[in-house]
Amino acid sequence: MKKKKARSKAKPKAAKKAKARKPGKTKAKVKKSSVRTASKKTKKAKKSKTAAAPPKPGVIAPANSVLLGFVEDYFAKIGVIALTLKAPVSAGQKIQVLGHTTNFEQPVNSMQIEHAAVAQAGPKAGIGIKVIARARRGDHVYLLK
């Protein structure tokens, strides 16, 4: 039979004492923040002077079309897209939904504003359009001419 060795208990560590500093020799620190802020301001000024280029679209717009808006939501069970219009649209007109994995055309058969069927809708109106295929948030909706 082997006997187990008795372990000695660890001694508690003593708290470190803070070193007393000599008051006579302290170095004055130079602030570099004023130099940095001046250079940052000039960079910001340079950026604001240059004309901002319009963002590149993720999809290429079809020829002879007008951007109606972007799909804000898609309701799969009822097959409806929700969007805020940028241009007027009426029932019977053809639309095209374009996105990363989406591309289909259809006429506007059913259109609603706040659960009420409408025949026409103007800009800045929040509408729902019944669609024939799946759409995703951010897809572009174009009015075909």
TORGUBA-215929 format. One record per residue: residue in one letter; x, y, z of N, C-alpha, C, CB in turn. Coordinates in Angstrom, 2 decimals. Glycine has a CB too. Example, Ala and Ser with C-alpha at 12.3 -4.5 7.8 and 13.67 -1.06 7.14 Angstrom:
BEGIN
- residu n_px n_py n_pz ca_px ca_py ca_pz c_px c_py c_pz cb_px cb_py cb_pz
- a 13.19 -5.69 7.80 12.30 -4.50 7.80 13.20 -3.30 7.80 11.31 -4.47 9.05
- s 12.85 -2.25 7.08 13.67 -1.06 7.14 12.90 0.03 7.87 14.08 -0.60 5.72
# end
This chain:
BEGIN
- residu n_px n_py n_pz ca_px ca_py ca_pz c_px c_py c_pz cb_px cb_py cb_pz
- m 0.84 -1.18 0.00 0.00 0.00 0.00 0.88 1.24 0.00 -0.95 0.00 1.21
- k 0.42 2.18 -0.80 1.17 3.43 -0.88 0.52 4.45 0.02 1.24 3.95 -2.33
- k 1.37 5.20 0.67 0.86 6.26 1.54 0.87 7.58 0.77 1.71 6.37 2.84
- k -0.19 8.35 0.98 -0.28 9.66 0.33 0.54 10.67 1.10 -1.74 10.13 0.22
- k 1.20 11.54 0.34 1.99 12.58 0.98 1.08 13.70 1.43 3.08 13.11 0.03
- a 1.34 14.25 2.54 0.56 15.37 3.06 1.00 16.63 2.35 0.73 15.51 4.61
- r 0.05 17.36 1.85 0.36 18.61 1.15 0.42 19.75 2.14 -0.68 18.91 0.04
- s 1.35 20.63 1.90 1.43 21.79 2.78 0.48 22.86 2.25 2.90 22.34 2.87
- k -0.10 23.59 3.14 -1.04 24.64 2.75 -0.28 25.82 2.16 -1.90 25.09 3.95
- a -0.86 26.43 1.12 -0.24 27.59 0.49 -0.33 28.78 1.41 -0.89 27.91 -0.87
- k 0.75 29.52 1.48 0.77 30.70 2.33 0.06 31.84 1.61 2.22 31.10 2.70
- p -0.73 32.64 2.33 -1.39 33.78 1.68 -0.35 34.81 1.24 -2.41 34.43 2.64
- k -0.59 35.38 0.04 0.35 36.36 -0.49 0.17 37.68 0.22 0.15 36.53 -2.01
- a 1.26 38.33 0.48 1.23 39.63 1.13 0.86 40.70 0.11 2.59 39.95 1.79
- a 0.12 41.70 0.51 -0.30 42.77 -0.38 0.93 43.60 -0.76 -1.39 43.67 0.29
- k 0.97 43.99 -2.04 2.11 44.78 -2.51 1.99 46.20 -1.99 2.18 44.78 -4.05
- k 3.11 46.72 -1.60 3.13 48.09 -1.11 3.39 49.04 -2.27 4.20 48.27 -0.01
- a 2.67 50.15 -2.30 2.85 51.15 -3.34 4.16 51.88 -3.11 1.67 52.13 -3.39
- k 4.90 52.06 -4.20 6.17 52.76 -4.09 5.93 54.25 -3.94 7.07 52.47 -5.31
- a 6.66 54.84 -3.05 6.56 56.28 -2.85 7.36 56.97 -3.94 7.06 56.70 -1.43
- r 6.75 57.96 -4.58 7.44 58.68 -5.66 8.16 59.89 -5.10 6.45 59.11 -6.75
- k 9.24 60.19 -5.75 9.99 61.37 -5.35 9.33 62.59 -5.95 11.47 61.27 -5.79
- p 9.01 63.61 -5.15 8.30 64.78 -5.66 9.14 65.68 -6.54 7.77 65.57 -4.52
- g 10.43 65.59 -6.50 11.28 66.54 -7.18 11.40 66.33 -8.68 12.62 66.50 -6.59
- k 11.41 65.12 -9.17 11.68 64.87 -10.59 10.45 64.30 -11.29 12.87 63.92 -10.74
- t 9.62 65.16 -11.83 8.48 64.72 -12.64 8.60 65.37 -14.01 7.11 65.08 -11.95
- k 8.27 64.61 -15.05 8.36 65.12 -16.41 7.03 65.69 -16.84 8.82 64.02 -17.38
- a 7.09 66.80 -17.51 5.87 67.41 -18.05 5.53 66.72 -19.36 6.03 68.95 -18.25
- k 4.28 66.27 -19.49 3.85 65.58 -20.71 3.30 66.59 -21.71 2.79 64.50 -20.39
- v 3.67 66.42 -22.97 3.20 67.29 -24.03 1.92 66.69 -24.59 4.28 67.47 -25.16
- k 0.89 67.52 -24.72 -0.38 67.05 -25.28 -0.26 66.95 -26.79 -1.54 68.00 -24.88
- k -0.54 65.75 -27.31 -0.52 65.54 -28.74 -1.92 65.60 -29.33 0.12 64.20 -29.07
- s -2.92 65.68 -28.48 -4.30 65.67 -28.96 -4.62 66.89 -29.81 -5.27 65.59 -27.79
- s -4.02 68.04 -29.49 -4.30 69.24 -30.28 -3.77 69.09 -31.71 -3.69 70.47 -29.62
- v -2.65 68.42 -31.86 -2.08 68.20 -33.19 -2.95 67.22 -33.96 -0.63 67.68 -33.10
- r -3.43 66.18 -33.28 -4.25 65.16 -33.94 -5.60 65.73 -34.38 -4.46 63.97 -33.01
- t -6.22 66.52 -33.53 -7.54 67.05 -33.89 -7.44 67.99 -35.08 -8.17 67.78 -32.69
- a -6.33 68.73 -35.17 -6.17 69.63 -36.31 -6.06 68.83 -37.61 -4.92 70.52 -36.13
- s -5.32 67.73 -37.58 -5.18 66.93 -38.80 -6.48 66.22 -39.15 -4.05 65.90 -38.64
- k -7.26 65.81 -38.14 -8.55 65.18 -38.40 -9.53 66.16 -39.02 -9.14 64.61 -37.09
- k -9.50 67.40 -38.55 -10.40 68.43 -39.09 -10.10 68.69 -40.57 -10.28 69.74 -38.29
- t -8.83 68.71 -40.92 -8.49 68.97 -42.32 -8.91 67.80 -43.20 -6.99 69.23 -42.48
- k -8.79 66.58 -42.68 -9.22 65.42 -43.45 -10.73 65.45 -43.67 -8.81 64.11 -42.75
- k -11.48 65.81 -42.63 -12.94 65.90 -42.76 -13.32 66.98 -43.75 -13.58 66.17 -41.40
- a -12.59 68.09 -43.72 -12.89 69.18 -44.64 -12.62 68.75 -46.08 -12.05 70.42 -44.29
- k -11.56 67.98 -46.29 -11.24 67.51 -47.63 -12.33 66.55 -48.13 -9.88 66.81 -47.65
- k -12.83 65.71 -47.25 -13.86 64.76 -47.65 -15.16 65.46 -48.01 -14.10 63.76 -46.53
- s -15.50 66.51 -47.28 -16.76 67.19 -47.54 -16.70 68.02 -48.82 -17.12 68.09 -46.36
- k -15.50 68.45 -49.24 -15.38 69.25 -50.44 -15.60 68.42 -51.70 -14.03 69.92 -50.49
- t -15.17 67.16 -51.67 -15.34 66.31 -52.85 -16.79 65.90 -52.98 -14.42 65.06 -52.76
- a -17.29 65.86 -54.20 -18.68 65.50 -54.44 -18.86 64.01 -54.20 -19.12 65.88 -55.88
- a -19.91 63.67 -53.44 -20.18 62.27 -53.14 -20.81 61.60 -54.36 -21.11 62.14 -51.89
- a -20.24 60.50 -54.77 -20.77 59.76 -55.91 -22.01 59.00 -55.47 -19.70 58.79 -56.50
- p -23.02 58.89 -56.34 -24.22 58.15 -55.95 -23.87 56.68 -55.75 -25.33 58.30 -57.02
- p -24.54 56.00 -54.80 -24.20 54.61 -54.55 -24.51 53.73 -55.75 -24.94 54.10 -53.33
- k -23.69 52.74 -55.96 -23.90 51.83 -57.09 -25.02 50.86 -56.74 -22.59 51.07 -57.44
- p -25.99 50.71 -57.64 -27.09 49.78 -57.33 -26.60 48.34 -57.40 -28.26 49.99 -58.30
- g -27.24 47.46 -56.62 -26.88 46.05 -56.61 -27.41 45.34 -57.84 -27.39 45.38 -55.36
- v -28.46 45.89 -58.44 -29.04 45.29 -59.64 -29.07 46.33 -60.74 -30.47 44.72 -59.36
- i -29.11 45.87 -61.97 -29.17 46.78 -63.11 -30.63 46.99 -63.47 -28.37 46.21 -64.33
- a -31.04 48.24 -63.55 -32.45 48.57 -63.84 -32.79 48.17 -65.26 -32.72 50.08 -63.63
- p -34.00 47.64 -65.46 -34.41 47.30 -66.83 -34.58 48.56 -67.67 -35.72 46.49 -66.81
- a -34.45 48.42 -68.98 -34.60 49.56 -69.88 -36.04 50.06 -69.84 -34.21 49.17 -71.34
- n -36.23 51.35 -69.98 -37.55 51.99 -69.97 -38.35 51.62 -68.73 -38.34 51.59 -71.22
- s -37.74 51.81 -67.58 -38.44 51.50 -66.33 -38.23 52.62 -65.32 -37.94 50.16 -65.74
- v -39.12 52.66 -64.32 -39.06 53.65 -63.26 -39.02 52.90 -61.93 -40.29 54.64 -63.31
- l -38.12 53.30 -61.04 -38.02 52.65 -59.73 -39.24 53.02 -58.90 -36.71 53.06 -59.01
- l -40.01 52.00 -58.50 -41.17 52.23 -57.64 -40.79 52.24 -56.18 -42.24 51.17 -57.89
- g -39.81 51.44 -55.80 -39.39 51.37 -54.41 -38.65 50.07 -54.14 -40.59 51.50 -53.47
- f -38.45 49.78 -52.87 -37.76 48.58 -52.43 -38.70 47.75 -51.57 -36.47 48.94 -51.66
- v -38.55 46.44 -51.66 -39.39 45.55 -50.86 -39.00 45.74 -49.39 -39.23 44.05 -51.31
- e -39.95 46.19 -48.58 -39.69 46.39 -47.16 -40.01 45.12 -46.38 -40.51 47.55 -46.62
- d -40.98 44.36 -46.85 -41.35 43.12 -46.19 -42.04 42.20 -47.18 -42.27 43.39 -44.97
- y -41.92 40.91 -46.95 -42.58 39.92 -47.78 -43.36 38.98 -46.86 -41.55 39.13 -48.67
- f -44.62 38.80 -47.16 -45.48 37.94 -46.36 -45.70 36.65 -47.15 -46.85 38.64 -46.02
- a -45.04 35.58 -46.73 -44.99 34.34 -47.50 -46.34 33.63 -47.57 -43.97 33.42 -46.92
- k -47.09 33.62 -46.47 -48.35 32.86 -46.46 -49.37 33.43 -47.43 -48.93 32.84 -45.07
- i -49.39 34.75 -47.57 -50.37 35.36 -48.48 -49.73 35.84 -49.78 -51.05 36.54 -47.80
- g -48.40 35.79 -49.89 -47.69 36.15 -51.11 -47.81 37.62 -51.45 -48.20 35.35 -52.26
- v -47.50 38.48 -50.49 -47.64 39.93 -50.67 -46.33 40.62 -50.31 -48.81 40.50 -49.81
- i -45.96 41.63 -51.11 -44.81 42.47 -50.77 -45.34 43.81 -50.26 -43.86 42.67 -52.00
- a -44.63 44.38 -49.30 -44.96 45.71 -48.78 -43.85 46.65 -49.22 -45.12 45.70 -47.22
- l -44.24 47.82 -49.72 -43.26 48.81 -50.14 -43.83 50.21 -50.03 -42.79 48.53 -51.57
- t -42.94 51.19 -49.94 -43.31 52.60 -49.97 -42.97 53.11 -51.35 -42.58 53.42 -48.85
- l -43.95 53.67 -52.02 -43.78 54.09 -53.42 -42.93 55.34 -53.56 -45.13 54.32 -54.06
- k -42.17 55.38 -54.65 -41.42 56.58 -55.03 -42.04 57.23 -56.26 -39.95 56.23 -55.30
- a -42.95 56.52 -56.92 -43.63 57.01 -58.12 -45.06 56.46 -58.10 -42.86 56.59 -59.44
- p -45.98 57.12 -58.78 -47.36 56.63 -58.79 -47.50 55.33 -59.58 -48.29 57.68 -59.38
- v -48.45 54.50 -59.17 -48.72 53.24 -59.84 -50.23 52.99 -59.79 -47.93 52.05 -59.19
- s -50.73 52.29 -60.80 -52.15 51.95 -60.81 -52.30 50.48 -61.17 -52.94 52.85 -61.81
- a -53.47 49.93 -60.89 -53.74 48.52 -61.15 -53.69 48.27 -62.66 -55.11 48.09 -60.56
- g -53.15 47.13 -63.05 -53.04 46.78 -64.47 -51.68 47.05 -65.06 -54.07 47.52 -65.26
- q -50.89 47.93 -64.44 -49.55 48.22 -64.95 -48.61 47.06 -64.64 -49.00 49.54 -64.35
- k -47.57 46.91 -65.46 -46.62 45.82 -65.27 -45.48 46.28 -64.37 -46.07 45.33 -66.62
- i -45.10 45.39 -63.42 -43.95 45.66 -62.55 -42.95 44.53 -62.71 -44.40 45.82 -61.05
- q -41.70 44.83 -62.34 -40.65 43.82 -62.30 -39.96 43.91 -60.95 -39.64 44.00 -63.48
- v -39.79 42.76 -60.30 -39.10 42.70 -59.01 -37.73 42.08 -59.27 -39.93 41.86 -57.95
- l -36.69 42.82 -58.93 -35.31 42.39 -59.15 -34.54 42.38 -57.84 -34.61 43.30 -60.18
- g -33.77 41.34 -57.64 -32.93 41.26 -56.45 -31.78 40.30 -56.69 -33.75 40.81 -55.24
- h -31.11 39.96 -55.61 -29.94 39.07 -55.70 -30.35 37.71 -56.26 -29.28 38.90 -54.32
- t -31.47 37.18 -55.81 -31.94 35.88 -56.31 -33.34 35.97 -56.89 -31.91 34.85 -55.18
- t -33.85 37.18 -57.07 -35.22 37.38 -57.52 -35.24 38.08 -58.87 -36.02 38.20 -56.49
- n -36.11 37.62 -59.77 -36.30 38.31 -61.04 -37.59 37.79 -61.66 -35.09 38.09 -62.00
- f -38.67 38.57 -61.54 -39.92 38.19 -62.19 -40.72 39.43 -62.56 -40.75 37.26 -61.28
- e -41.56 39.27 -63.59 -42.45 40.33 -64.05 -43.88 39.88 -63.84 -42.19 40.69 -65.56
- q -44.76 40.86 -63.59 -46.18 40.55 -63.44 -46.98 41.83 -63.52 -46.45 39.82 -62.11
- p -48.26 41.75 -63.88 -49.12 42.93 -63.81 -49.60 43.13 -62.36 -50.33 42.79 -64.78
- v -49.91 44.37 -62.02 -50.43 44.67 -60.68 -51.92 44.32 -60.69 -50.19 46.19 -60.27
- n -52.27 43.18 -60.10 -53.67 42.75 -60.06 -54.36 43.19 -58.78 -53.76 41.24 -60.19
- s -53.67 43.01 -57.65 -54.26 43.34 -56.36 -53.32 44.27 -55.61 -54.53 42.06 -55.53
- m -53.86 45.41 -55.18 -53.06 46.41 -54.48 -53.90 46.96 -53.33 -52.59 47.56 -55.44
- q -53.28 47.07 -52.14 -54.01 47.55 -50.97 -53.21 48.58 -50.21 -54.37 46.38 -50.05
- i -53.96 49.51 -49.59 -53.38 50.46 -48.63 -54.16 50.29 -47.34 -53.44 51.95 -49.16
- e -53.48 49.91 -46.26 -54.12 49.69 -44.95 -55.32 48.74 -45.07 -54.57 51.04 -44.34
- h -55.14 47.62 -45.74 -56.15 46.56 -45.90 -57.36 46.98 -46.73 -56.62 46.09 -44.55
- a -57.29 48.08 -47.43 -58.38 48.53 -48.30 -57.87 48.49 -49.74 -58.87 49.97 -47.91
- a -58.63 47.81 -50.61 -58.24 47.70 -52.01 -58.30 49.06 -52.69 -59.14 46.69 -52.76
- v -57.28 49.37 -53.48 -57.22 50.63 -54.22 -56.83 50.35 -55.66 -56.21 51.61 -53.56
- a -57.21 51.27 -56.56 -56.87 51.13 -57.98 -55.62 51.94 -58.32 -58.05 51.59 -58.86
- q -55.36 53.02 -57.57 -54.19 53.86 -57.81 -53.55 54.22 -56.48 -54.57 55.14 -58.59
- a -52.25 54.50 -56.52 -51.53 54.96 -55.34 -50.44 55.92 -55.78 -50.92 53.76 -54.54
- g -50.26 56.96 -55.00 -49.26 57.98 -55.33 -47.95 57.77 -54.58 -49.80 59.36 -55.02
- p -47.00 58.66 -54.81 -45.71 58.57 -54.14 -45.85 58.67 -52.62 -44.76 59.65 -54.65
- k -44.95 58.05 -51.91 -44.88 58.02 -50.45 -46.02 57.25 -49.80 -44.87 59.42 -49.92
- a -46.79 56.52 -50.59 -47.87 55.69 -50.03 -47.31 54.31 -49.71 -49.07 55.59 -51.02
- g -47.65 53.79 -48.56 -47.25 52.45 -48.17 -48.28 51.45 -48.67 -47.07 52.33 -46.64
- i -47.90 50.59 -49.60 -48.86 49.68 -50.22 -48.41 48.23 -50.10 -49.07 50.05 -51.69
- g -49.36 47.33 -50.34 -49.07 45.91 -50.43 -49.53 45.43 -51.79 -49.77 45.12 -49.29
- i -48.70 44.65 -52.48 -49.02 44.12 -53.81 -48.92 42.61 -53.76 -48.07 44.72 -54.92
- k -49.95 41.94 -54.25 -49.94 40.48 -54.35 -48.99 40.09 -55.49 -51.39 39.91 -54.60
- v -48.04 39.18 -55.20 -47.05 38.78 -56.20 -47.13 37.28 -56.48 -45.64 39.16 -55.72
- i -46.58 36.89 -57.63 -46.67 35.50 -58.07 -45.48 34.66 -57.61 -46.77 35.45 -59.57
- a -44.41 35.30 -57.13 -43.22 34.57 -56.70 -42.66 35.20 -55.43 -42.13 34.56 -57.82
- r -41.72 34.48 -54.82 -41.12 34.96 -53.58 -40.25 36.19 -53.84 -40.29 33.84 -52.93
- a -40.31 37.13 -52.92 -39.44 38.32 -52.96 -38.75 38.43 -51.61 -40.26 39.62 -53.29
- r -37.69 39.18 -51.58 -36.94 39.35 -50.34 -36.77 40.82 -50.01 -35.57 38.67 -50.44
- r -36.52 41.11 -48.74 -36.31 42.50 -48.32 -35.16 43.09 -49.10 -36.05 42.59 -46.81
- g -35.35 44.33 -49.55 -34.29 45.02 -50.29 -34.37 44.82 -51.79 -32.96 44.56 -49.82
- d -35.24 43.93 -52.27 -35.40 43.76 -53.72 -35.94 45.05 -54.33 -36.33 42.57 -54.04
- h -35.54 45.35 -55.55 -35.97 46.55 -56.24 -37.26 46.25 -57.02 -34.84 47.07 -57.20
- v -38.22 47.18 -56.95 -39.46 47.03 -57.69 -39.51 48.14 -58.74 -40.71 47.08 -56.74
- y -39.61 47.75 -60.02 -39.62 48.69 -61.13 -40.97 48.67 -61.84 -38.50 48.38 -62.13
- l -41.39 49.83 -62.31 -42.59 49.96 -63.15 -42.12 49.92 -64.60 -43.40 51.29 -62.84
- l -42.61 48.94 -65.35 -42.21 48.79 -66.75 -43.13 49.62 -67.63 -42.25 47.30 -67.17
- k -42.55 50.26 -68.65 -43.34 51.11 -69.55 -43.63 50.38 -70.83 -42.62 52.42 -69.85
# end
